[in-house]
Amino acid sequence: MGGTTVFMLVPYRSVIQSETPPDRIARVSSAGEAAMTTAMMAAPLLGSLIVTGFGVPAPFIVGGGLIILLGLGALAFAFRR
């Protein structure tokens, strides 16, 4: 789990530092951290609602589908440049 976190957060913060104008780094970092914290706090509630409504496999299917969509979106964005 720690390795996954390092591979996710270090590149994210490096991109912020390299792509954001110096006078906006604090705002962009704050917005990014707020979004991640909100997602982490909402995940148990959303997961329990999905399990209650659709059963135990549903959150895994939804999460996997979202990751696939995010990956495809990232690939499309990367090849658009």
N, C-alpha and C positions, 0 to 999 in steps of 0.2 A: 504494500500500500504506500509506503514512504517513497519507494522508487517511482511509482506511478505519479505521485504528487510532484516530485522533483521534475520529472520529464514533462509535466503539464505546466507548472507554474514558472519555471525558469525561462523557457522560451517565450512564454506569454509576456513576462515582465521585460525581457530583452527586446521584444518587438515594440513594446510601449516606449521604451527608452530610445530606440533607434528611429522610430517613425513619427513620434509626437514632437511638435515644436517645444522647445525648452520652457516657454512660458505657460504651457498647458499640461505638463506632465502630472502635476498634482491633481488636477481635475479629472484627467483621464484615468489615473491610477485609482482615485477614490470611486469613480463610477464603476470601474471594473471590479474592484473589491466588493462594492455594495451589491452588484449583480450576482457575484459568486456566493456571497453570504446569504442573500435572499433565496437563491436556488437551493442552497444547502438546508436552510430552515424550512422551506416549503416542501422539500422532497418527502419527508416522512408523512406529512399530511396528504399530499397528492397520491403517494404510493398506497396509503391505507384506504383512501377513497376508491382508487382503481381496484384494489383487491376486494373490497366490500362489494363493489358493483359487478365485477367481471371475473373474479377468482384469482388465485395465486399466480398462474402463468402470465396473466395480462400485463403487469408492470414490466416484466422482463421483455415481453414482445414489444411493448410501447417504447421502452428504453432502447432496445436494439434497433428498432425502426428509426428512432430519432437520431441515433448515432450514425446509421447508414446515410440518412438524409443530410446530416451535417458533413459527413465525409464527402458525399457527392457534391454538395455545395462548395466545399473547400477546393475540390479538384476542378470544378468548373471555374471558380474564381482564379485559381492558379494558372490555368491554361488560357484564360481570357487575356491575361497580360501579354 
